[in-house]
Amino acid sequence: MDFKHENNKFSAVENSEELAYLSYVENGDVLTVDHTEVSPKLEGQGIGKKLVSQVVEFARSENKTIDPQCPFAHSVIEKTPEFQDVLAK
């Protein structure tokens, strides 16, 4: 499984097929995560959490914060204390 980041989207790709993605809108110093989608054949394997982790790392590297409007991303960040440093206030 490879992860790609382009066009405000983190994707999980296998054999050139996109199987999961997390999209965001960049507004100044805030990344608003608006959608996460995982293929049914990958559900329950932690791929969604890995995508959230990718956007968290990206936000840290760019000195940005995250506004998780997507319910899935919001839930993952709320349950993961080490991700909460990038939450938009």
Phi and psi in radians as a Rosetta constraint file:
Dihedral C 1 N 2 CA 2 C 2 CIRCULARHARMONIC -1.871 0.35
Dihedral N 2 CA 2 C 2 N 3 CIRCULARHARMONIC 2.625 0.35
Dihedral C 2 N 3 CA 3 C 3 CIRCULARHARMONIC -2.023 0.35
Dihedral N 3 CA 3 C 3 N 4 CIRCULARHARMONIC 2.338 0.35
Dihedral C 3 N 4 CA 4 C 4 CIRCULARHARMONIC -2.169 0.35
Dihedral N 4 CA 4 C 4 N 5 CIRCULARHARMONIC 2.653 0.35
Dihedral C 4 N 5 CA 5 C 5 CIRCULARHARMONIC -2.287 0.35
Dihedral N 5 CA 5 C 5 N 6 CIRCULARHARMONIC 1.991 0.35
Dihedral C 5 N 6 CA 6 C 6 CIRCULARHARMONIC -2.802 0.35
Dihedral N 6 CA 6 C 6 N 7 CIRCULARHARMONIC 2.623 0.35
Dihedral C 6 N 7 CA 7 C 7 CIRCULARHARMONIC 0.918 0.35
Dihedral N 7 CA 7 C 7 N 8 CIRCULARHARMONIC 0.834 0.35
Dihedral C 7 N 8 CA 8 C 8 CIRCULARHARMONIC 1.011 0.35
Dihedral N 8 CA 8 C 8 N 9 CIRCULARHARMONIC 0.675 0.35
Dihedral C 8 N 9 CA 9 C 9 CIRCULARHARMONIC -2.617 0.35
Dihedral N 9 CA 9 C 9 N 10 CIRCULARHARMONIC 2.347 0.35
Dihedral C 9 N 10 CA 10 C 10 CIRCULARHARMONIC -1.782 0.35
Dihedral N 10 CA 10 C 10 N 11 CIRCULARHARMONIC 2.258 0.35
Dihedral C 10 N 11 CA 11 C 11 CIRCULARHARMONIC -2.174 0.35
Dihedral N 11 CA 11 C 11 N 12 CIRCULARHARMONIC 2.554 0.35
Dihedral C 11 N 12 CA 12 C 12 CIRCULARHARMONIC -1.807 0.35
Dihedral N 12 CA 12 C 12 N 13 CIRCULARHARMONIC 2.098 0.35
Dihedral C 12 N 13 CA 13 C 13 CIRCULARHARMONIC -2.167 0.35
Dihedral N 13 CA 13 C 13 N 14 CIRCULARHARMONIC 2.379 0.35
Dihedral C 13 N 14 CA 14 C 14 CIRCULARHARMONIC -2.390 0.35
Dihedral N 14 CA 14 C 14 N 15 CIRCULARHARMONIC 2.202 0.35
Dihedral C 14 N 15 CA 15 C 15 CIRCULARHARMONIC 0.920 0.35
Dihedral N 15 CA 15 C 15 N 16 CIRCULARHARMONIC 0.794 0.35
Dihedral C 15 N 16 CA 16 C 16 CIRCULARHARMONIC 1.047 0.35
Dihedral N 16 CA 16 C 16 N 17 CIRCULARHARMONIC 0.264 0.35
Dihedral C 16 N 17 CA 17 C 17 CIRCULARHARMONIC -1.863 0.35
Dihedral N 17 CA 17 C 17 N 18 CIRCULARHARMONIC 2.223 0.35
Dihedral C 17 N 18 CA 18 C 18 CIRCULARHARMONIC -1.336 0.35
Dihedral N 18 CA 18 C 18 N 19 CIRCULARHARMONIC 2.050 0.35
Dihedral C 18 N 19 CA 19 C 19 CIRCULARHARMONIC -1.847 0.35
Dihedral N 19 CA 19 C 19 N 20 CIRCULARHARMONIC -0.254 0.35
Dihedral C 19 N 20 CA 20 C 20 CIRCULARHARMONIC -2.821 0.35
Dihedral N 20 CA 20 C 20 N 21 CIRCULARHARMONIC 2.661 0.35
Dihedral C 20 N 21 CA 21 C 21 CIRCULARHARMONIC -2.715 0.35
Dihedral N 21 CA 21 C 21 N 22 CIRCULARHARMONIC 2.768 0.35
Dihedral C 21 N 22 CA 22 C 22 CIRCULARHARMONIC -2.272 0.35
Dihedral N 22 CA 22 C 22 N 23 CIRCULARHARMONIC 2.213 0.35
Dihedral C 22 N 23 CA 23 C 23 CIRCULARHARMONIC -1.989 0.35
Dihedral N 23 CA 23 C 23 N 24 CIRCULARHARMONIC 2.700 0.35
Dihedral C 23 N 24 CA 24 C 24 CIRCULARHARMONIC -2.558 0.35
Dihedral N 24 CA 24 C 24 N 25 CIRCULARHARMONIC 2.801 0.35
Dihedral C 24 N 25 CA 25 C 25 CIRCULARHARMONIC -2.006 0.35
Dihedral N 25 CA 25 C 25 N 26 CIRCULARHARMONIC 2.259 0.35
Dihedral C 25 N 26 CA 26 C 26 CIRCULARHARMONIC -1.651 0.35
Dihedral N 26 CA 26 C 26 N 27 CIRCULARHARMONIC 2.196 0.35
Dihedral C 26 N 27 CA 27 C 27 CIRCULARHARMONIC -2.356 0.35
Dihedral N 27 CA 27 C 27 N 28 CIRCULARHARMONIC 1.646 0.35
Dihedral C 27 N 28 CA 28 C 28 CIRCULARHARMONIC 1.124 0.35
Dihedral N 28 CA 28 C 28 N 29 CIRCULARHARMONIC -2.120 0.35
Dihedral C 28 N 29 CA 29 C 29 CIRCULARHARMONIC -1.623 0.35
Dihedral N 29 CA 29 C 29 N 30 CIRCULARHARMONIC 0.168 0.35
Dihedral C 29 N 30 CA 30 C 30 CIRCULARHARMONIC -2.060 0.35
Dihedral N 30 CA 30 C 30 N 31 CIRCULARHARMONIC 2.306 0.35
Dihedral C 30 N 31 CA 31 C 31 CIRCULARHARMONIC -1.802 0.35
Dihedral N 31 CA 31 C 31 N 32 CIRCULARHARMONIC 1.994 0.35
Dihedral C 31 N 32 CA 32 C 32 CIRCULARHARMONIC -1.643 0.35
Dihedral N 32 CA 32 C 32 N 33 CIRCULARHARMONIC 1.886 0.35
Dihedral C 32 N 33 CA 33 C 33 CIRCULARHARMONIC -1.353 0.35
Dihedral N 33 CA 33 C 33 N 34 CIRCULARHARMONIC 2.046 0.35
Dihedral C 33 N 34 CA 34 C 34 CIRCULARHARMONIC -1.891 0.35
Dihedral N 34 CA 34 C 34 N 35 CIRCULARHARMONIC -0.276 0.35
Dihedral C 34 N 35 CA 35 C 35 CIRCULARHARMONIC -2.840 0.35
Dihedral N 35 CA 35 C 35 N 36 CIRCULARHARMONIC 2.461 0.35
Dihedral C 35 N 36 CA 36 C 36 CIRCULARHARMONIC -2.318 0.35
Dihedral N 36 CA 36 C 36 N 37 CIRCULARHARMONIC 2.339 0.35
Dihedral C 36 N 37 CA 37 C 37 CIRCULARHARMONIC -2.454 0.35
Dihedral N 37 CA 37 C 37 N 38 CIRCULARHARMONIC 2.343 0.35
Dihedral C 37 N 38 CA 38 C 38 CIRCULARHARMONIC -2.221 0.35
Dihedral N 38 CA 38 C 38 N 39 CIRCULARHARMONIC 2.330 0.35
Dihedral C 38 N 39 CA 39 C 39 CIRCULARHARMONIC -1.000 0.35
Dihedral N 39 CA 39 C 39 N 40 CIRCULARHARMONIC 2.445 0.35
Dihedral C 39 N 40 CA 40 C 40 CIRCULARHARMONIC -0.931 0.35
Dihedral N 40 CA 40 C 40 N 41 CIRCULARHARMONIC -0.538 0.35
Dihedral C 40 N 41 CA 41 C 41 CIRCULARHARMONIC -1.275 0.35
Dihedral N 41 CA 41 C 41 N 42 CIRCULARHARMONIC -0.182 0.35
Dihedral C 41 N 42 CA 42 C 42 CIRCULARHARMONIC -1.928 0.35
Dihedral N 42 CA 42 C 42 N 43 CIRCULARHARMONIC -0.061 0.35
Dihedral C 42 N 43 CA 43 C 43 CIRCULARHARMONIC -1.000 0.35
Dihedral N 43 CA 43 C 43 N 44 CIRCULARHARMONIC 2.468 0.35
Dihedral C 43 N 44 CA 44 C 44 CIRCULARHARMONIC 1.440 0.35
Dihedral N 44 CA 44 C 44 N 45 CIRCULARHARMONIC 0.101 0.35
Dihedral C 44 N 45 CA 45 C 45 CIRCULARHARMONIC -1.824 0.35
Dihedral N 45 CA 45 C 45 N 46 CIRCULARHARMONIC 0.096 0.35
Dihedral C 45 N 46 CA 46 C 46 CIRCULARHARMONIC 1.435 0.35
Dihedral N 46 CA 46 C 46 N 47 CIRCULARHARMONIC 0.171 0.35
Dihedral C 46 N 47 CA 47 C 47 CIRCULARHARMONIC -1.170 0.35
Dihedral N 47 CA 47 C 47 N 48 CIRCULARHARMONIC -0.725 0.35
Dihedral C 47 N 48 CA 48 C 48 CIRCULARHARMONIC -1.025 0.35
Dihedral N 48 CA 48 C 48 N 49 CIRCULARHARMONIC -0.754 0.35
Dihedral C 48 N 49 CA 49 C 49 CIRCULARHARMONIC -1.135 0.35
Dihedral N 49 CA 49 C 49 N 50 CIRCULARHARMONIC -0.647 0.35
Dihedral C 49 N 50 CA 50 C 50 CIRCULARHARMONIC -1.109 0.35
Dihedral N 50 CA 50 C 50 N 51 CIRCULARHARMONIC -0.659 0.35
Dihedral C 50 N 51 CA 51 C 51 CIRCULARHARMONIC -1.150 0.35
Dihedral N 51 CA 51 C 51 N 52 CIRCULARHARMONIC -0.723 0.35
Dihedral C 51 N 52 CA 52 C 52 CIRCULARHARMONIC -1.087 0.35
Dihedral N 52 CA 52 C 52 N 53 CIRCULARHARMONIC -0.724 0.35
Dihedral C 52 N 53 CA 53 C 53 CIRCULARHARMONIC -1.036 0.35
Dihedral N 53 CA 53 C 53 N 54 CIRCULARHARMONIC -0.688 0.35
Dihedral C 53 N 54 CA 54 C 54 CIRCULARHARMONIC -1.088 0.35
Dihedral N 54 CA 54 C 54 N 55 CIRCULARHARMONIC -0.795 0.35
Dihedral C 54 N 55 CA 55 C 55 CIRCULARHARMONIC -1.209 0.35
Dihedral N 55 CA 55 C 55 N 56 CIRCULARHARMONIC -0.570 0.35
Dihedral C 55 N 56 CA 56 C 56 CIRCULARHARMONIC -1.112 0.35
Dihedral N 56 CA 56 C 56 N 57 CIRCULARHARMONIC -0.814 0.35
Dihedral C 56 N 57 CA 57 C 57 CIRCULARHARMONIC -1.091 0.35
Dihedral N 57 CA 57 C 57 N 58 CIRCULARHARMONIC -0.710 0.35
Dihedral C 57 N 58 CA 58 C 58 CIRCULARHARMONIC -1.096 0.35
Dihedral N 58 CA 58 C 58 N 59 CIRCULARHARMONIC -0.792 0.35
Dihedral C 58 N 59 CA 59 C 59 CIRCULARHARMONIC -1.033 0.35
Dihedral N 59 CA 59 C 59 N 60 CIRCULARHARMONIC -0.770 0.35
Dihedral C 59 N 60 CA 60 C 60 CIRCULARHARMONIC -1.065 0.35
Dihedral N 60 CA 60 C 60 N 61 CIRCULARHARMONIC -0.797 0.35
Dihedral C 60 N 61 CA 61 C 61 CIRCULARHARMONIC -1.169 0.35
Dihedral N 61 CA 61 C 61 N 62 CIRCULARHARMONIC -0.446 0.35
Dihedral C 61 N 62 CA 62 C 62 CIRCULARHARMONIC -1.767 0.35
Dihedral N 62 CA 62 C 62 N 63 CIRCULARHARMONIC 0.096 0.35
Dihedral C 62 N 63 CA 63 C 63 CIRCULARHARMONIC 0.957 0.35
Dihedral N 63 CA 63 C 63 N 64 CIRCULARHARMONIC 0.816 0.35
Dihedral C 63 N 64 CA 64 C 64 CIRCULARHARMONIC -2.059 0.35
Dihedral N 64 CA 64 C 64 N 65 CIRCULARHARMONIC 2.929 0.35
Dihedral C 64 N 65 CA 65 C 65 CIRCULARHARMONIC -2.026 0.35
Dihedral N 65 CA 65 C 65 N 66 CIRCULARHARMONIC 2.933 0.35
Dihedral C 65 N 66 CA 66 C 66 CIRCULARHARMONIC -2.091 0.35
Dihedral N 66 CA 66 C 66 N 67 CIRCULARHARMONIC 2.322 0.35
Dihedral C 66 N 67 CA 67 C 67 CIRCULARHARMONIC -1.933 0.35
Dihedral N 67 CA 67 C 67 N 68 CIRCULARHARMONIC 1.723 0.35
Dihedral C 67 N 68 CA 68 C 68 CIRCULARHARMONIC -1.433 0.35
Dihedral N 68 CA 68 C 68 N 69 CIRCULARHARMONIC 1.533 0.35
Dihedral C 68 N 69 CA 69 C 69 CIRCULARHARMONIC -1.323 0.35
Dihedral N 69 CA 69 C 69 N 70 CIRCULARHARMONIC -0.442 0.35
Dihedral C 69 N 70 CA 70 C 70 CIRCULARHARMONIC -1.227 0.35
Dihedral N 70 CA 70 C 70 N 71 CIRCULARHARMONIC 2.184 0.35
Dihedral C 70 N 71 CA 71 C 71 CIRCULARHARMONIC -0.995 0.35
Dihedral N 71 CA 71 C 71 N 72 CIRCULARHARMONIC -0.648 0.35
Dihedral C 71 N 72 CA 72 C 72 CIRCULARHARMONIC -1.143 0.35
Dihedral N 72 CA 72 C 72 N 73 CIRCULARHARMONIC -0.885 0.35
Dihedral C 72 N 73 CA 73 C 73 CIRCULARHARMONIC -1.079 0.35
Dihedral N 73 CA 73 C 73 N 74 CIRCULARHARMONIC -0.700 0.35
Dihedral C 73 N 74 CA 74 C 74 CIRCULARHARMONIC -1.037 0.35
Dihedral N 74 CA 74 C 74 N 75 CIRCULARHARMONIC -0.798 0.35
Dihedral C 74 N 75 CA 75 C 75 CIRCULARHARMONIC -1.088 0.35
Dihedral N 75 CA 75 C 75 N 76 CIRCULARHARMONIC -0.781 0.35
Dihedral C 75 N 76 CA 76 C 76 CIRCULARHARMONIC -1.097 0.35
Dihedral N 76 CA 76 C 76 N 77 CIRCULARHARMONIC -0.781 0.35
Dihedral C 76 N 77 CA 77 C 77 CIRCULARHARMONIC -1.158 0.35
Dihedral N 77 CA 77 C 77 N 78 CIRCULARHARMONIC -0.708 0.35
Dihedral C 77 N 78 CA 78 C 78 CIRCULARHARMONIC -1.081 0.35
Dihedral N 78 CA 78 C 78 N 79 CIRCULARHARMONIC -0.634 0.35
Dihedral C 78 N 79 CA 79 C 79 CIRCULARHARMONIC -1.500 0.35
Dihedral N 79 CA 79 C 79 N 80 CIRCULARHARMONIC -0.105 0.35
Dihedral C 79 N 80 CA 80 C 80 CIRCULARHARMONIC -2.114 0.35
Dihedral N 80 CA 80 C 80 N 81 CIRCULARHARMONIC 1.634 0.35
Dihedral C 80 N 81 CA 81 C 81 CIRCULARHARMONIC -0.920 0.35
Dihedral N 81 CA 81 C 81 N 82 CIRCULARHARMONIC -0.632 0.35
Dihedral C 81 N 82 CA 82 C 82 CIRCULARHARMONIC -1.244 0.35
Dihedral N 82 CA 82 C 82 N 83 CIRCULARHARMONIC -0.139 0.35
Dihedral C 82 N 83 CA 83 C 83 CIRCULARHARMONIC -1.657 0.35
Dihedral N 83 CA 83 C 83 N 84 CIRCULARHARMONIC -0.239 0.35
Dihedral C 83 N 84 CA 84 C 84 CIRCULARHARMONIC -1.284 0.35
Dihedral N 84 CA 84 C 84 N 85 CIRCULARHARMONIC -0.207 0.35
Dihedral C 84 N 85 CA 85 C 85 CIRCULARHARMONIC -1.171 0.35
Dihedral N 85 CA 85 C 85 N 86 CIRCULARHARMONIC -0.317 0.35
Dihedral C 85 N 86 CA 86 C 86 CIRCULARHARMONIC -1.759 0.35
Dihedral N 86 CA 86 C 86 N 87 CIRCULARHARMONIC 0.058 0.35
Dihedral C 86 N 87 CA 87 C 87 CIRCULARHARMONIC -1.143 0.35
Dihedral N 87 CA 87 C 87 N 88 CIRCULARHARMONIC 2.322 0.35
Dihedral C 87 N 88 CA 88 C 88 CIRCULARHARMONIC -1.170 0.35
Dihedral N 88 CA 88 C 88 N 89 CIRCULARHARMONIC 2.446 0.35
